[in-house]
Amino acid sequence: MDAEKIRRAFEAYGIKNEITCPQAFEIAEKFGIPKMDIAQYCNRCEPRIKIRGCQLGCFR
């Protein structure tokens, strides 16, 4: 997982405390980041980033 790449992508989208599933999918496609890497980043960073409106149940 490239945490710095994800951090920069989130920063570009203004993501700070929460992200929607559609946003996560869009970021994954646009920046070439695996969706599960985004999920892991959200669960591991401090403070944690809440993923809302999950479509597949892959984000906790």
C-alpha positions in Angstrom: 0.0 0.0 0.0 1.3 3.4 -0.9 0.0 5.5 2.0 1.5 8.7 0.6 -0.2 8.3 -2.8 -3.5 7.7 -1.0 -3.0 10.7 1.3 -2.4 12.9 -1.7 -5.4 11.6 -3.6 -7.6 12.2 -0.5 -6.2 15.7 -0.1 -7.0 16.4 -3.8 -10.6 15.4 -3.1 -10.9 17.2 0.2 -11.3 13.9 2.1 -10.6 14.4 5.9 -12.9 12.4 8.1 -15.1 10.4 5.9 -15.4 9.2 2.3 -18.3 7.6 0.4 -18.0 4.3 -1.4 -18.5 6.0 -4.8 -15.7 8.5 -4.0 -13.4 5.6 -3.0 -14.1 3.8 -6.2 -13.5 7.0 -8.3 -10.2 7.7 -6.5 -9.1 4.0 -7.0 -9.8 4.2 -10.7 -8.4 7.7 -11.3 -5.2 7.2 -9.3 -4.6 3.5 -10.0 -5.0 2.5 -6.3 -6.4 -0.9 -5.4 -9.8 -0.5 -3.6 -8.6 -2.7 -0.7 -5.6 -0.4 -0.2 -8.0 2.5 0.2 -9.9 0.5 2.8 -6.8 -0.4 4.7 -5.6 3.2 4.7 -8.9 4.4 6.1 -8.9 1.8 8.8 -5.2 2.4 9.8 -4.7 6.1 9.6 -5.2 8.3 12.6 -7.8 9.6 13.0 -9.6 6.8 11.1 -11.5 7.8 8.0 -15.1 6.5 8.0 -16.3 5.0 4.8 -20.0 5.6 4.3 -22.5 4.2 1.8 -20.5 1.0 1.1 -21.8 -0.8 -2.0 -20.0 -4.1 -1.6 -19.3 -4.5 2.1 -15.6 -4.5 1.5 -15.0 -1.4 3.5 -15.3 -1.5 7.3 
